[in-house]
Amino acid sequence: MADKSAPQPTPKDARDARLKAALKANMAKRKAQAKARQNKGTPDPEATEQEDG
């Protein structure tokens, strides 16, 4: 019997899936940052970089 599972993704499909996942994570991060700025309860760790010197 032949296994009729989903076909192997092409390199383009795999790249598109990675880009889609990265975009989703980036948008979630930006949304969280914007929400934190609105609340102004805790400072954004990336915005409060400490300078040495």
mmCIF file as Biopython writes it, N, C-alpha, C and O atoms, coordinates in Angstrom:
data_model
#
loop_
_atom_site.group_PDB
_atom_site.id
_atom_site.type_symbol
_atom_site.label_atom_id
_atom_site.label_alt_id
_atom_site.label_comp_id
_atom_site.label_asym_id
_atom_site.label_entity_id
_atom_site.label_seq_id
_atom_site.pdbx_PDB_ins_code
_atom_site.Cartn_x
_atom_site.Cartn_y
_atom_site.Cartn_z
_atom_site.occupancy
_atom_site.B_iso_or_equiv
_atom_site.auth_seq_id
_atom_site.auth_asym_id
_atom_site.pdbx_PDB_model_num
ATOM 1   N N  . MET A ? 1  ? 0.828  -1.184 0.000  1.0 0.0 1  A 1 
ATOM 2   C CA . MET A ? 1  ? 0.000  0.000  0.000  1.0 0.0 1  A 1 
ATOM 3   C C  . MET A ? 1  ? 0.872  1.247  0.000  1.0 0.0 1  A 1 
ATOM 4   O O  . MET A ? 1  ? 1.861  1.333  0.728  1.0 0.0 1  A 1 
ATOM 5   N N  . ALA A ? 2  ? 0.500  2.175  -0.800 1.0 0.0 2  A 1 
ATOM 6   C CA . ALA A ? 2  ? 1.239  3.434  -0.881 1.0 0.0 2  A 1 
ATOM 7   C C  . ALA A ? 2  ? 0.765  4.381  0.214  1.0 0.0 2  A 1 
ATOM 8   O O  . ALA A ? 2  ? -0.431 4.519  0.471  1.0 0.0 2  A 1 
ATOM 9   N N  . ASP A ? 3  ? 1.727  5.021  0.843  1.0 0.0 3  A 1 
ATOM 10  C CA . ASP A ? 3  ? 1.404  5.990  1.896  1.0 0.0 3  A 1 
ATOM 11  C C  . ASP A ? 3  ? 0.984  7.299  1.233  1.0 0.0 3  A 1 
ATOM 12  O O  . ASP A ? 3  ? 1.774  7.910  0.513  1.0 0.0 3  A 1 
ATOM 13  N N  . LYS A ? 4  ? -0.233 7.727  1.467  1.0 0.0 4  A 1 
ATOM 14  C CA . LYS A ? 4  ? -0.768 8.928  0.831  1.0 0.0 4  A 1 
ATOM 15  C C  . LYS A ? 4  ? -0.713 10.130 1.780  1.0 0.0 4  A 1 
ATOM 16  O O  . LYS A ? 4  ? -1.671 10.898 1.871  1.0 0.0 4  A 1 
ATOM 17  N N  . SER A ? 5  ? 0.397  10.287 2.474  1.0 0.0 5  A 1 
ATOM 18  C CA . SER A ? 5  ? 0.530  11.425 3.373  1.0 0.0 5  A 1 
ATOM 19  C C  . SER A ? 5  ? 0.736  12.703 2.566  1.0 0.0 5  A 1 
ATOM 20  O O  . SER A ? 5  ? 0.865  12.656 1.342  1.0 0.0 5  A 1 
ATOM 21  N N  . ALA A ? 6  ? 0.766  13.815 3.234  1.0 0.0 6  A 1 
ATOM 22  C CA . ALA A ? 6  ? 0.945  15.100 2.561  1.0 0.0 6  A 1 
ATOM 23  C C  . ALA A ? 6  ? 2.280  15.121 1.822  1.0 0.0 6  A 1 
ATOM 24  O O  . ALA A ? 6  ? 3.271  14.577 2.309  1.0 0.0 6  A 1 
ATOM 25  N N  . PRO A ? 7  ? 2.304  15.741 0.665  1.0 0.0 7  A 1 
ATOM 26  C CA . PRO A ? 7  ? 3.565  15.795 -0.101 1.0 0.0 7  A 1 
ATOM 27  C C  . PRO A ? 7  ? 4.612  16.622 0.632  1.0 0.0 7  A 1 
ATOM 28  O O  . PRO A ? 7  ? 4.283  17.485 1.446  1.0 0.0 7  A 1 
ATOM 29  N N  . GLN A ? 8  ? 5.865  16.348 0.335  1.0 0.0 8  A 1 
ATOM 30  C CA . GLN A ? 8  ? 6.970  17.082 0.941  1.0 0.0 8  A 1 
ATOM 31  C C  . GLN A ? 8  ? 6.877  18.548 0.526  1.0 0.0 8  A 1 
ATOM 32  O O  . GLN A ? 8  ? 6.652  18.841 -0.648 1.0 0.0 8  A 1 
ATOM 33  N N  . PRO A ? 9  ? 7.047  19.472 1.472  1.0 0.0 9  A 1 
ATOM 34  C CA . PRO A ? 9  ? 6.992  20.881 1.091  1.0 0.0 9  A 1 
ATOM 35  C C  . PRO A ? 9  ? 8.190  21.271 0.230  1.0 0.0 9  A 1 
ATOM 36  O O  . PRO A ? 9  ? 9.308  20.802 0.443  1.0 0.0 9  A 1 
ATOM 37  N N  . THR A ? 10 ? 7.937  22.113 -0.717 1.0 0.0 10 A 1 
ATOM 38  C CA . THR A ? 10 ? 9.032  22.594 -1.556 1.0 0.0 10 A 1 
ATOM 39  C C  . THR A ? 10 ? 9.852  23.588 -0.746 1.0 0.0 10 A 1 
ATOM 40  O O  . THR A ? 10 ? 9.367  24.110 0.258  1.0 0.0 10 A 1 
ATOM 41  N N  . PRO A ? 11 ? 11.074 23.858 -1.159 1.0 0.0 11 A 1 
ATOM 42  C CA . PRO A ? 11 ? 11.888 24.844 -0.426 1.0 0.0 11 A 1 
ATOM 43  C C  . PRO A ? 11 ? 11.196 26.200 -0.307 1.0 0.0 11 A 1 
ATOM 44  O O  . PRO A ? 11 ? 11.330 26.880 0.710  1.0 0.0 11 A 1 
ATOM 45  N N  . LYS A ? 12 ? 10.458 26.590 -1.343 1.0 0.0 12 A 1 
ATOM 46  C CA . LYS A ? 12 ? 9.737  27.868 -1.300 1.0 0.0 12 A 1 
ATOM 47  C C  . LYS A ? 12 ? 8.642  27.814 -0.231 1.0 0.0 12 A 1 
ATOM 48  O O  . LYS A ? 12 ? 8.451  28.781 0.507  1.0 0.0 12 A 1 
ATOM 49  N N  . ASP A ? 13 ? 7.924  26.697 -0.144 1.0 0.0 13 A 1 
ATOM 50  C CA . ASP A ? 13 ? 6.871  26.564 0.852  1.0 0.0 13 A 1 
ATOM 51  C C  . ASP A ? 13 ? 7.455  26.577 2.261  1.0 0.0 13 A 1 
ATOM 52  O O  . ASP A ? 13 ? 6.880  27.179 3.169  1.0 0.0 13 A 1 
ATOM 53  N N  . ALA A ? 14 ? 8.589  25.919 2.443  1.0 0.0 14 A 1 
ATOM 54  C CA . ALA A ? 14 ? 9.227  25.888 3.758  1.0 0.0 14 A 1 
ATOM 55  C C  . ALA A ? 14 ? 9.685  27.292 4.144  1.0 0.0 14 A 1 
ATOM 56  O O  . ALA A ? 14 ? 9.533  27.698 5.296  1.0 0.0 14 A 1 
ATOM 57  N N  . ARG A ? 15 ? 10.242 28.033 3.194  1.0 0.0 15 A 1 
ATOM 58  C CA . ARG A ? 15 ? 10.682 29.408 3.459  1.0 0.0 15 A 1 
ATOM 59  C C  . ARG A ? 15 ? 9.485  30.285 3.818  1.0 0.0 15 A 1 
ATOM 60  O O  . ARG A ? 15 ? 9.543  31.074 4.761  1.0 0.0 15 A 1 
ATOM 61  N N  . ASP A ? 16 ? 8.404  30.139 3.059  1.0 0.0 16 A 1 
ATOM 62  C CA . ASP A ? 16 ? 7.202  30.923 3.336  1.0 0.0 16 A 1 
ATOM 63  C C  . ASP A ? 16 ? 6.660  30.638 4.727  1.0 0.0 16 A 1 
ATOM 64  O O  . ASP A ? 16 ? 6.213  31.551 5.422  1.0 0.0 16 A 1 
ATOM 65  N N  . ALA A ? 17 ? 6.699  29.374 5.135  1.0 0.0 17 A 1 
ATOM 66  C CA . ALA A ? 17 ? 6.214  29.013 6.469  1.0 0.0 17 A 1 
ATOM 67  C C  . ALA A ? 17 ? 7.092  29.627 7.552  1.0 0.0 17 A 1 
ATOM 68  O O  . ALA A ? 17 ? 6.581  30.116 8.560  1.0 0.0 17 A 1 
ATOM 69  N N  . ARG A ? 18 ? 8.429  29.605 7.352  1.0 0.0 18 A 1 
ATOM 70  C CA . ARG A ? 18 ? 9.330  30.225 8.329  1.0 0.0 18 A 1 
ATOM 71  C C  . ARG A ? 18 ? 9.108  31.725 8.414  1.0 0.0 18 A 1 
ATOM 72  O O  . ARG A ? 18 ? 9.087  32.291 9.507  1.0 0.0 18 A 1 
ATOM 73  N N  . LEU A ? 19 ? 8.943  32.371 7.263  1.0 0.0 19 A 1 
ATOM 74  C CA . LEU A ? 19 ? 8.712  33.812 7.247  1.0 0.0 19 A 1 
ATOM 75  C C  . LEU A ? 19 ? 7.390  34.163 7.919  1.0 0.0 19 A 1 
ATOM 76  O O  . LEU A ? 19 ? 7.297  35.156 8.640  1.0 0.0 19 A 1 
ATOM 77  N N  . LYS A ? 20 ? 6.382  33.353 7.680  1.0 0.0 20 A 1 
ATOM 78  C CA . LYS A ? 20 ? 5.080  33.591 8.295  1.0 0.0 20 A 1 
ATOM 79  C C  . LYS A ? 20 ? 5.173  33.478 9.812  1.0 0.0 20 A 1 
ATOM 80  O O  . LYS A ? 20 ? 4.596  34.294 10.531 1.0 0.0 20 A 1 
ATOM 81  N N  . ALA A ? 21 ? 5.891  32.478 10.300 1.0 0.0 21 A 1 
ATOM 82  C CA . ALA A ? 21 ? 6.062  32.301 11.738 1.0 0.0 21 A 1 
ATOM 83  C C  . ALA A ? 21 ? 6.866  33.440 12.343 1.0 0.0 21 A 1 
ATOM 84  O O  . ALA A ? 21 ? 6.544  33.911 13.433 1.0 0.0 21 A 1 
ATOM 85  N N  . ALA A ? 22 ? 7.907  33.888 11.652 1.0 0.0 22 A 1 
ATOM 86  C CA . ALA A ? 22 ? 8.724  34.995 12.147 1.0 0.0 22 A 1 
ATOM 87  C C  . ALA A ? 22 ? 7.912  36.286 12.186 1.0 0.0 22 A 1 
ATOM 88  O O  . ALA A ? 22 ? 8.022  37.059 13.138 1.0 0.0 22 A 1 
ATOM 89  N N  . LEU A ? 23 ? 7.101  36.523 11.161 1.0 0.0 23 A 1 
ATOM 90  C CA . LEU A ? 23 ? 6.268  37.716 11.124 1.0 0.0 23 A 1 
ATOM 91  C C  . LEU A ? 23 ? 5.251  37.699 12.259 1.0 0.0 23 A 1 
ATOM 92  O O  . LEU A ? 23 ? 5.012  38.722 12.901 1.0 0.0 23 A 1 
ATOM 93  N N  . LYS A ? 24 ? 4.663  36.552 12.502 1.0 0.0 24 A 1 
ATOM 94  C CA . LYS A ? 24 ? 3.677  36.434 13.577 1.0 0.0 24 A 1 
ATOM 95  C C  . LYS A ? 24 ? 4.326  36.720 14.935 1.0 0.0 24 A 1 
ATOM 96  O O  . LYS A ? 24 ? 3.745  37.419 15.766 1.0 0.0 24 A 1 
ATOM 97  N N  . ALA A ? 25 ? 5.518  36.185 15.158 1.0 0.0 25 A 1 
ATOM 98  C CA . ALA A ? 25 ? 6.218  36.418 16.420 1.0 0.0 25 A 1 
ATOM 99  C C  . ALA A ? 25 ? 6.602  37.889 16.562 1.0 0.0 25 A 1 
ATOM 100 O O  . ALA A ? 25 ? 6.486  38.459 17.646 1.0 0.0 25 A 1 
ATOM 101 N N  . ASN A ? 26 ? 7.059  38.504 15.470 1.0 0.0 26 A 1 
ATOM 102 C CA . ASN A ? 26 ? 7.440  39.908 15.493 1.0 0.0 26 A 1 
ATOM 103 C C  . ASN A ? 26 ? 6.233  40.795 15.798 1.0 0.0 26 A 1 
ATOM 104 O O  . ASN A ? 26 ? 6.339  41.732 16.589 1.0 0.0 26 A 1 
ATOM 105 N N  . MET A ? 27 ? 5.106  40.510 15.186 1.0 0.0 27 A 1 
ATOM 106 C CA . MET A ? 27 ? 3.910  41.304 15.429 1.0 0.0 27 A 1 
ATOM 107 C C  . MET A ? 27 ? 3.437  41.162 16.867 1.0 0.0 27 A 1 
ATOM 108 O O  . MET A ? 27 ? 2.999  42.142 17.469 1.0 0.0 27 A 1 
ATOM 109 N N  . ALA A ? 28 ? 3.517  39.957 17.430 1.0 0.0 28 A 1 
ATOM 110 C CA . ALA A ? 28 ? 3.131  39.751 18.822 1.0 0.0 28 A 1 
ATOM 111 C C  . ALA A ? 28 ? 4.049  40.532 19.757 1.0 0.0 28 A 1 
ATOM 112 O O  . ALA A ? 28 ? 3.591  41.118 20.738 1.0 0.0 28 A 1 
ATOM 113 N N  . LYS A ? 29 ? 5.338  40.539 19.454 1.0 0.0 29 A 1 
ATOM 114 C CA . LYS A ? 29 ? 6.305  41.282 20.268 1.0 0.0 29 A 1 
ATOM 115 C C  . LYS A ? 29 ? 6.018  42.782 20.220 1.0 0.0 29 A 1 
ATOM 116 O O  . LYS A ? 29 ? 6.022  43.453 21.252 1.0 0.0 29 A 1 
ATOM 117 N N  . ARG A ? 30 ? 5.768  43.303 19.015 1.0 0.0 30 A 1 
ATOM 118 C CA . ARG A ? 30 ? 5.480  44.727 18.872 1.0 0.0 30 A 1 
ATOM 119 C C  . ARG A ? 30 ? 4.174  45.108 19.566 1.0 0.0 30 A 1 
ATOM 120 O O  . ARG A ? 30 ? 4.068  46.187 20.149 1.0 0.0 30 A 1 
ATOM 121 N N  . LYS A ? 31 ? 3.199  44.234 19.500 1.0 0.0 31 A 1 
ATOM 122 C CA . LYS A ? 31 ? 1.925  44.499 20.160 1.0 0.0 31 A 1 
ATOM 123 C C  . LYS A ? 31 ? 2.121  44.561 21.675 1.0 0.0 31 A 1 
ATOM 124 O O  . LYS A ? 31 ? 1.552  45.426 22.342 1.0 0.0 31 A 1 
ATOM 125 N N  . ALA A ? 32 ? 2.912  43.659 22.207 1.0 0.0 32 A 1 
ATOM 126 C CA . ALA A ? 32 ? 3.200  43.655 23.642 1.0 0.0 32 A 1 
ATOM 127 C C  . ALA A ? 32 ? 3.963  44.919 24.045 1.0 0.0 32 A 1 
ATOM 128 O O  . ALA A ? 32 ? 3.701  45.492 25.102 1.0 0.0 32 A 1 
ATOM 129 N N  . GLN A ? 33 ? 4.899  45.350 23.209 1.0 0.0 33 A 1 
ATOM 130 C CA . GLN A ? 33 ? 5.656  46.570 23.496 1.0 0.0 33 A 1 
ATOM 131 C C  . GLN A ? 33 ? 4.737  47.787 23.499 1.0 0.0 33 A 1 
ATOM 132 O O  . GLN A ? 33 ? 4.847  48.643 24.377 1.0 0.0 33 A 1 
ATOM 133 N N  . ALA A ? 34 ? 3.844  47.869 22.539 1.0 0.0 34 A 1 
ATOM 134 C CA . ALA A ? 34 ? 2.927  49.002 22.465 1.0 0.0 34 A 1 
ATOM 135 C C  . ALA A ? 34 ? 2.002  49.023 23.678 1.0 0.0 34 A 1 
ATOM 136 O O  . ALA A ? 34 ? 1.714  50.085 24.231 1.0 0.0 34 A 1 
ATOM 137 N N  . LYS A ? 35 ? 1.546  47.864 24.080 1.0 0.0 35 A 1 
ATOM 138 C CA . LYS A ? 35 ? 0.672  47.770 25.245 1.0 0.0 35 A 1 
ATOM 139 C C  . LYS A ? 35 ? 1.421  48.192 26.511 1.0 0.0 35 A 1 
ATOM 140 O O  . LYS A ? 35 ? 0.858  48.869 27.371 1.0 0.0 35 A 1 
ATOM 141 N N  . ALA A ? 36 ? 2.675  47.796 26.622 1.0 0.0 36 A 1 
ATOM 142 C CA . ALA A ? 36 ? 3.481  48.175 27.784 1.0 0.0 36 A 1 
ATOM 143 C C  . ALA A ? 36 ? 3.714  49.683 27.809 1.0 0.0 36 A 1 
ATOM 144 O O  . ALA A ? 36 ? 3.717  50.292 28.878 1.0 0.0 36 A 1 
ATOM 145 N N  . ARG A ? 37 ? 3.908  50.289 26.634 1.0 0.0 37 A 1 
ATOM 146 C CA . ARG A ? 37 ? 4.102  51.737 26.566 1.0 0.0 37 A 1 
ATOM 147 C C  . ARG A ? 37 ? 2.838  52.481 26.980 1.0 0.0 37 A 1 
ATOM 148 O O  . ARG A ? 37 ? 2.914  53.533 27.615 1.0 0.0 37 A 1 
ATOM 149 N N  . GLN A ? 38 ? 1.681  51.938 26.623 1.0 0.0 38 A 1 
ATOM 150 C CA . GLN A ? 38 ? 0.418  52.570 26.998 1.0 0.0 38 A 1 
ATOM 151 C C  . GLN A ? 38 ? 0.217  52.507 28.502 1.0 0.0 38 A 1 
ATOM 152 O O  . GLN A ? 38 ? -0.212 53.481 29.121 1.0 0.0 38 A 1 
ATOM 153 N N  . ASN A ? 39 ? 0.527  51.361 29.086 1.0 0.0 39 A 1 
ATOM 154 C CA . ASN A ? 39 ? 0.333  51.176 30.520 1.0 0.0 39 A 1 
ATOM 155 C C  . ASN A ? 39 ? 1.364  51.964 31.323 1.0 0.0 39 A 1 
ATOM 156 O O  . ASN A ? 39 ? 1.068  52.435 32.422 1.0 0.0 39 A 1 
ATOM 157 N N  . LYS A ? 40 ? 2.555  52.106 30.787 1.0 0.0 40 A 1 
ATOM 158 C CA . LYS A ? 40 ? 3.672  52.803 31.432 1.0 0.0 40 A 1 
ATOM 159 C C  . LYS A ? 40 ? 3.930  52.277 32.847 1.0 0.0 40 A 1 
ATOM 160 O O  . LYS A ? 40 ? 4.496  52.988 33.678 1.0 0.0 40 A 1 
ATOM 161 N N  . GLY A ? 41 ? 3.523  51.051 33.119 1.0 0.0 41 A 1 
ATOM 162 C CA . GLY A ? 41 ? 3.757  50.459 34.430 1.0 0.0 41 A 1 
ATOM 163 C C  . GLY A ? 41 ? 5.188  49.993 34.571 1.0 0.0 41 A 1 
ATOM 164 O O  . GLY A ? 41 ? 5.865  50.334 35.541 1.0 0.0 41 A 1 
ATOM 165 N N  . THR A ? 42 ? 5.651  49.219 33.610 1.0 0.0 42 A 1 
ATOM 166 C CA . THR A ? 42 ? 7.024  48.734 33.631 1.0 0.0 42 A 1 
ATOM 167 C C  . THR A ? 42 ? 7.702  49.189 32.355 1.0 0.0 42 A 1 
ATOM 168 O O  . THR A ? 42 ? 7.123  49.081 31.274 1.0 0.0 42 A 1 
ATOM 169 N N  . PRO A ? 43 ? 8.915  49.692 32.462 1.0 0.0 43 A 1 
ATOM 170 C CA . PRO A ? 43 ? 9.600  50.158 31.253 1.0 0.0 43 A 1 
ATOM 171 C C  . PRO A ? 43 ? 9.954  49.002 30.332 1.0 0.0 43 A 1 
ATOM 172 O O  . PRO A ? 43 ? 10.160 47.871 30.772 1.0 0.0 43 A 1 
ATOM 173 N N  . ASP A ? 44 ? 10.019 49.308 29.067 1.0 0.0 44 A 1 
ATOM 174 C CA . ASP A ? 44 ? 10.403 48.339 28.048 1.0 0.0 44 A 1 
ATOM 175 C C  . ASP A ? 44 ? 11.887 48.027 28.206 1.0 0.0 44 A 1 
ATOM 176 O O  . ASP A ? 44 ? 12.698 48.952 28.172 1.0 0.0 44 A 1 
ATOM 177 N N  . PRO A ? 45 ? 12.277 46.759 28.377 1.0 0.0 45 A 1 
ATOM 178 C CA . PRO A ? 45 ? 13.688 46.428 28.597 1.0 0.0 45 A 1 
ATOM 179 C C  . PRO A ? 45 ? 14.596 46.855 27.451 1.0 0.0 45 A 1 
ATOM 180 O O  . PRO A ? 45 ? 15.748 47.214 27.691 1.0 0.0 45 A 1 
ATOM 181 N N  . GLU A ? 46 ? 14.116 46.827 26.229 1.0 0.0 46 A 1 
ATOM 182 C CA . GLU A ? 46 ? 14.949 47.225 25.099 1.0 0.0 46 A 1 
ATOM 183 C C  . GLU A ? 46 ? 15.094 48.744 25.030 1.0 0.0 46 A 1 
ATOM 184 O O  . GLU A ? 46 ? 16.094 49.250 24.520 1.0 0.0 46 A 1 
ATOM 185 N N  . ALA A ? 47 ? 14.109 49.465 25.538 1.0 0.0 47 A 1 
ATOM 186 C CA . ALA A ? 47 ? 14.160 50.915 25.481 1.0 0.0 47 A 1 
ATOM 187 C C  . ALA A ? 47 ? 15.021 51.496 26.598 1.0 0.0 47 A 1 
ATOM 188 O O  . ALA A ? 47 ? 15.440 52.650 26.520 1.0 0.0 47 A 1 
ATOM 189 N N  . THR A ? 48 ? 15.284 50.712 27.627 1.0 0.0 48 A 1 
ATOM 190 C CA . THR A ? 48 ? 16.051 51.203 28.763 1.0 0.0 48 A 1 
ATOM 191 C C  . THR A ? 48 ? 17.427 50.567 28.824 1.0 0.0 48 A 1 
ATOM 192 O O  . THR A ? 48 ? 17.835 50.024 29.851 1.0 0.0 48 A 1 
ATOM 193 N N  . GLU A ? 49 ? 18.138 50.643 27.702 1.0 0.0 49 A 1 
ATOM 194 C CA . GLU A ? 49 ? 19.484 50.076 27.658 1.0 0.0 49 A 1 
ATOM 195 C C  . GLU A ? 49 ? 20.410 50.929 28.505 1.0 0.0 49 A 1 
ATOM 196 O O  . GLU A ? 49 ? 20.347 52.158 28.465 1.0 0.0 49 A 1 
ATOM 197 N N  . GLN A ? 50 ? 21.270 50.270 29.271 1.0 0.0 50 A 1 
ATOM 198 C CA . GLN A ? 50 ? 22.205 50.992 30.112 1.0 0.0 50 A 1 
ATOM 199 C C  . GLN A ? 50 ? 23.503 51.216 29.351 1.0 0.0 50 A 1 
ATOM 200 O O  . GLN A ? 50 ? 23.993 50.333 28.646 1.0 0.0 50 A 1 
ATOM 201 N N  . GLU A ? 51 ? 24.052 52.427 29.511 1.0 0.0 51 A 1 
ATOM 202 C CA . GLU A ? 51 ? 25.294 52.752 28.839 1.0 0.0 51 A 1 
ATOM 203 C C  . GLU A ? 51 ? 26.445 52.606 29.808 1.0 0.0 51 A 1 
ATOM 204 O O  . GLU A ? 51 ? 26.352 53.040 30.956 1.0 0.0 51 A 1 
ATOM 205 N N  . ASP A ? 52 ? 27.517 52.006 29.362 1.0 0.0 52 A 1 
ATOM 206 C CA . ASP A ? 52 ? 28.736 51.868 30.191 1.0 0.0 52 A 1 
ATOM 207 C C  . ASP A ? 52 ? 29.652 53.049 29.896 1.0 0.0 52 A 1 
ATOM 208 O O  . ASP A ? 52 ? 30.050 53.266 28.751 1.0 0.0 52 A 1 
ATOM 209 N N  . GLY A ? 53 ? 29.989 53.822 30.956 1.0 0.0 53 A 1 
ATOM 210 C CA . GLY A ? 53 ? 30.979 54.857 30.755 1.0 0.0 53 A 1 
ATOM 211 C C  . GLY A ? 53 ? 30.438 56.179 30.973 1.0 0.0 53 A 1 
ATOM 212 O O  . GLY A ? 53 ? 31.156 57.170 30.841 1.0 0.0 53 A 1 
#
